[in-house]
């Protein structure tokens, strides 16, 4: 492998943070000089288990999968490469009894070279170069590959860190959107409809629905907000304890991912029914209040990442539902008994006041009778009352809504929303029945929401800048580290060290900016 090719490969690696795109480009560069018909890249987690695989073949697109794993005890060549950190050449895989090599042999592969990838001493993966020729690979191939293995390992580690950061950002964004929807929705139905749309936008499922538990019957019913599900679709499924896949979730209270419904012991589906299902419980205070359910007509549709996000969303949604239910119960009580109610004559003097109004104004109930209501208003509200009185005087009967600010006896100011109705008594005298709702907290919440929106805009801008700057730093730092690895010039090394330090310091600044962004989204 000549220096020009090494340079091109390194340039590819430092210019992208997309794993499949960059690895496909590297494969196109290595295919001819190595004369390798197939390259398989296996990535390993901290426990040494394979969790992600890329398969490149001549004239075909890259295949990627995350299911399954490699049992190192049954794959001695893989185990040897990882333990020693040295490449392993297999000259004839036909003679190898391992499952992986027997599968490759059936696909026409005859020899291979396993090349371990390490980052800062930690084994992160293996590249398996395959050939259809027996004894194709030699030590010359090993020496050639050593010229780019460190750069490839650095690239993979950087991409994994980037993807993990992006995953966390997706989580935060999803939770933020769900919370925002809950704070701006006027009802449970509106909130669930918008949240289902949000989940569908993030996860792109064929069918996604929410089933809520009815307290009186203890049964679970499909909410109308569901996408791709109709009541007739689930009529044949018993949504009760222990029956079917959803019933198992209801019984055990644990989320369940089924890659192939046909193989599940509690399957109640017939031919042509969904083949993949995912169900997550909605629990509040240890009480099952519903489930989120997703399904597909294909097997192995849902990834572990989909499942993880759904579980996280389910935990958050259960809290939001419980909050909305509590809020609706509280609102019912307030509307029926906790609003301030008063009756006043044409001169604005009170003839009746309930206990809630007395507490709202901060004056004993008996002291309010005969008092001019305008005495408890600020100057702006007095002007509003004057205009309202003029309008009311022109009409014999009518109702209106408007806002006022009450100045309590202790000096505290309270915002109220007024719903007033002008009525005539039996003698023809005009009176006004007034309902006053204390909206001080609501006004504060609206102001907080406006501030939150401003902070979110600032956070998004800062996040975008930090992301772009971080990408540039990754490229600069990657190139610098590669140059440091390949030079022996002391003067150049000193200069590169300065660049590396500046890039690392800048990276810390970026992390601080991104931390601000995360905290800024939730003021």
N, C-alpha and C positions, 0 to 999 in steps of 0.2 A: 504494500500500500504506500503510494508516494505521498510527499508532503502536501501536494496540491489537493489530493482527495481528503486527507486529514483536515486540512483547512476548510474545505467545503462542508464536511460533516460537522465540524465544530461551529461553523457559521450557522448551519441549520439549527443546531441545538440551542444556541444563545439567542436565536431570533424568534422563538415561538414558545408559548406555554400551553399549546394544545398537543396532548400526548400522541394521539393517533396520527395527526397530520405530520408531526416531526418524525416519528418513528417510520412512517411510510416513506418519507423523503430519505431517511438514512438507509432504509432497505434498498431503495432504488440505486443509491450510491455503492452499496456493498455487494449487490447481487452479482455484478459482472466480475470484479476482481477476485471474489471468493468462489465464483461459479457455484453459488448455493441456491438451489431451487426453492428453498423454504426456510424461513426464519421464525422461530417461536420465542417470544419473550414472556417469561413468567416473573411476576412480582410477588414478594413475600412480605407478610406483616411482621410486627415485632415478635410474634411467637414463632416465626419461622414457617408459617403456613402460607401456601399459595392462595392469593385472593383475587388476582386479576391477570388475564392472559391476552396476548396479542399474537395473531397468526398471520404471517405474510407469505403469499405464494406468487409465483410468476403469473402475470396477467390477470390477477384477481385483486379485489379490494381487501383491505385488512379486516380480519374477523376479531371481534373482542367479546370476551365473556367473563362473567364473575362468579359463576356457579362451579361447584366441584372443588377439588383440590388434589395436590400431589402428596401421596404418602411416602415420605422419604425412606422409611424402612423397607418399602417394596421397590424403591428406585435407588439402588446403591450408587449409580453414577452421579445423580443429583446430590445425594448426601455427601459424597466425596468432594465434589466441586465446592459445595458450600462450606464444608469443614476445613478444607485445605486452602480455599481461596484461589486455587489454581485451575486452569482449564483442563478438561477431561476429553480426550479424543476416543471415540468409539468407532473402530474401523469397520465392523460388521454388526449391525444391530439385529440381524436375523438370529444370531446366536444368543442374544440377550432375552431373558424370560420376563423382563419387567413389562407391566401393562402398557406404559407409554410407548416403549419401543416396539412392542408387538403391534400396537395400533398404527404407528408410523410405518412399520414394515408392510402392513396391509395396504397402506396408501402409497407404496412405491419407494419409500426412503430406505437407503441401505447403510449410510454412515452419517455420523454427526460429530460436532464438537460443542461441548457445554462450556460456556464462558461465564463465570460468576461476576456479578456486579456488586461493588462495595462502596459505601459512602461513609467516610470517617470511621472506618473499621467495622461498620455494620453491614452485613450481607442484606441487600435489598432485592436481589433478583438473579435470574440466570437467562442468558441468551443461548438458544439452541439453534446452531446453524446446521442445516440438513442438506444431504446430497443423495441423488439416486445412484451414485457410483460407490462401489465398495472401496474402502481405504482412500477416500478422496482427500481428507484433511491431513495436514502435516504440521510440524513445528513452525514452518514459515508462516502458516496462517495464524498461529498463536502470536508470533512476533508482530505481525501486521495488526492484529486486533488489539494488542496491548497499547497501540498508539492512540486509540480512541475510547478505551473502556472507562477511564476516569471521567472524561467529559460527558459520556453517556450516563454514567451513574449520577453525576452532579445534576444533569438535566432532569432525570427521572425524579430525583429527590425534590428538586425545585418545583416540578409540576405537581407532585403529590401534595406539597405544602400549599401550593396555590389552589389546588382543588379543594383541600380541606378548608382553606380560608373562604373560598367561594361557597362551600357547603354551609359554613357557619353564617355567612351573609344571607343565604337563601332562608335558613331557619329564622334569622332575625326579621327578615323582610316578611315572611309568612306570618309570624306571630304579630308583628306590627300591624299588618293589614287586617288580620282577624280582630285585633283589639280596636283598631280605628273603626271598623265596621260596627262593632258592638256599641261604641260610644256615639255613633251617629244614626243608628237605627231607631225607629220609632216603635217597633214591635218585635216579638220573637220571630214571627214569620218573615219579616223583612230581613232580620239579622241572619237567619239560617239560609235564606235564598242567596244573599250576597256572599256568605261564607262558602257555600257550596260552589258558587261560581269562582271564587278565589282559589279553592282547592283544585278545582278542575283546571284552572289556568296554570297552576304550578305543576300538577301531576299528570294532566292529559290522559285521564282514564276513559275507557269506553262507557262505563256506567258507574255512577257514584251517587250514593244516597245516605240519608240519615233516618234512622228508625228511633222514635221516641216512645218511652214507656208510659202507658196510661195507668195512672194510679188506681183507678176504680177496678179495672179488669186485670191489671198486672201483665197486659200483653203489649207487644211492640208494633207500632203502626208506622208505615212509610210516610215521611213528611213530603208535602207537595214540592218542596225545593229541589228534590232529587233530579239528577240528570241521567237520562238513558234508562231509567227505571219507571215502570208504571205499576199500579196496584195489581193489575191482572198478571204481571210478571212474577209476583211473589205470592200469589194466592195459594199456590200448591205447597209452599214451604211453611212449615209450622214454626212460627217465630216465638217459640216458648222454650222453657228450660230443657236443655240437653238434646233437643232434636235438631238435626242438621248441623252444618258448620257454624251458622250464626247462633244456633242454640247452644253449641259447645262454648262459644265465647260468652254467652249470657250466663251459662252455668258456672264456668270457671273464673269469669271476670278477667281473662287474659286475652291479649291480641293474638290473632292467628293468621298466618300466611300459608295458603295451600297452592302449590305450583301446579298440581294436577288433581282436580276434584275427583276424578274417576278412581284414584288410588286411596282416597281418604275413607277411613272406616265409617264415618257418619254421613257419607254422601247419600243424598236423597234425590239426586238429579237423574234425569233420563237422557236419552240420546239427543244430541243437538243443543243441550243445555250448556251454560258457561263451564269452561274448563279450568279457569283460575279464579280464585276468590281471596279476598282479604277483608278481615273484619276486626274492628278496634272498638273496645268498650268505652262508653262515656260514663265515668263514675265521679260522683260529687259527694264528698264526706263518707266514702265507703258505700254509697248507695248507687245502684245501677239505674241510670236515667235514660240510657239509649245506647245505640251503636252507630258507628260509621261503617258503611259496607261498600266495597268496590268489587267489580267482577269483569271478566273478559272471556271471549270465546276461544282464546288461544291458551295453550299451556305455557307456564313459566313467563307470564306477562310482567309480573311485578318484581322489581329488583329489591334487594335488601335496603337500598337507599329510599325507595318508595315506601317501604314498610316502616322504616325508621321515621320518616317525615310524617306519615299518617298517624303513627303512635303519638308523636309529639303534638300534632294538630289535635288529636282526640283529647289529650290531657288538657290542653288549653281550651278547647271548645266546651268541655264539660264545665269548666269554671265559668265561662261566659254564659252558658245556658242557666246555670244556677243563679248567677248574678241577675240576669234578666228576669227570671221567674220571681226572685225575691223583690226586684224592683217593681214588677207588675203587681205583686201582692200589696206592697207598700203603697203604690199609687192608688189602688182601689180603696184602701183605708183612708188615704188623704182626701180623695175626691168625695168620699161619703161623710167624713166627720172632721177632718183636720184643716179644712179651709176656713179662713176667717169669713164670717157672715155678718152683715149689718143691714139695717134699714134706716134710711134717713129721709127727712122731709125736703121740701123745696129750698129751705134755708141751709141745707147741708148739716143740720143737727141730727144726732143719732137718736132714734127711738128704740132701737134694739141692737144688741151686740152679743155674739156668742163668746164662749170661753177662749176659743182659739184666737179670735181677734184681740181679746184683752192681752193675751200673751204676746201676740205679734207686736202690738203697740207698746207693751210694757206698762200698762196702766190697769188697775183693778176694774173688773167688769162694771161694777156699780157706778164708778166715777165717769164712765164713758157716756152714759145716758144724758142727753141734753147738750153735749159738747159738740162744737163745730168741728167736723172731721178735718177741715182744712188746717186746723191748728197743729196737726201732726204731720204736715207735709212740708217739703222744702219748697223754695221759691218757684222753681221750674214746674214742680207738680201742681202748685197752686194755679199757675197760668193754664196748665192743661185742664184742670178742673173747671176753670172759668170758661174755657172754650167749650167743654163738654156740656156745661150747664146751659150755655147759649143754644147749643144744638138741641138739647133735651127740651128746652122751653118752646121750641118751634114744633115739636111733635108731641101728640097726646100720649102715645105709648111707643116703646122701642127698646132695643138692647144694643150694647156696644162693649168692645174690649179695648183696653189700653193699659199702659204701664204707669206706675207712680212710684215715688220714693218716700217712704215713711221715715220721719225722724222720731225715734222713740223718746220716752221720758228721760232715759239715761244718756241721750245724745247719739246712740247708735243708729245708723241709717240702714234701712232694709228696702230692697226692691220688691215690689209686688205687682202681680198681673191682675188687673181688675176686669171682672165681667159684670157689668151692671145692666139692670133691666128696669125701665120706668113703668110703673103700674098706677092705676087709679083705684082708690078705695071706694067704698059704697057711697060716700058723700061727694065723690068727684075730686077729692084732693090727690095731688100727684106725689107719689113716694118713689124712692129708688131702692131696689134690692140689690145689694152689692156683695159679690163673692170675691175675696182677695186671696190669692195664692202667693205665698212667699217664694220668690224666684231668685233670691240673692245668691244661693249656691249655684243655681243654673247659670246665672250671669257670669259668675266666677269661672265655672267650668267652660263656658263658651270662650271666655278670654284666654283660659289656659289652653283650649284647643287651638285657638288662633296662634298663640305663642308656639304651641307644639308644631303646627304646620310650618311656621317660619323656621323653627329649629330643624325640622325635617329637611326643608329646602337647603338650609346651610349644610346639614349633614350629608345630603346627597351630593352637593357640589364638592365638599371636602373629600368625600369618599371617592368621587370620580377622579379628582386631582391626585389623591393618594394612590389610587389604583394605577393610573398612568405613570406616575413617578416611580412606583414600585416596580412596574414592568421594565422601565428604563434602567433602574438600578440593578435589577436582576441580570439584564444583558451586560451592563458595564462590569458588574462584579464577576459574572461568569467568564467574560473575556479576559478580565484581569487575572483571575485565578488560573485560567488555562495558559496564559502567557507566562505567569510565574512558574508554573510547572515545567514549561518547556525552555526556559532560558537559564543560562549560567553567567550571564553578564551582570556583574555586581552593580554597576551604575544603573542599568536598566531595572534590575531587581529592586533597588532602592526606590526608584521612581514608581514602579508598579505597586510597591508596598504602600506608598503615600496614597496612590489612587484607591487601593483596596480599603485603607483606613477611612478615607473620605466617604467612599461608597457605603461602608458599614455604619459610619456615624449618621449618614443621611438615611439609611434604612431604619435606624432607631427613631429618627425624627418622623419618618413615615408611619411607623408603628404607633407613635404617640398621636399623630393626626388621625389614624384609623380608630384608635381607642376613643378619641374625642367624638368621632363620627358615631360610633356605637352608643356611647353614652348620650350623645346629643339627640338621638332619635326618640329617646324616652326622657323628656325633661323632668 
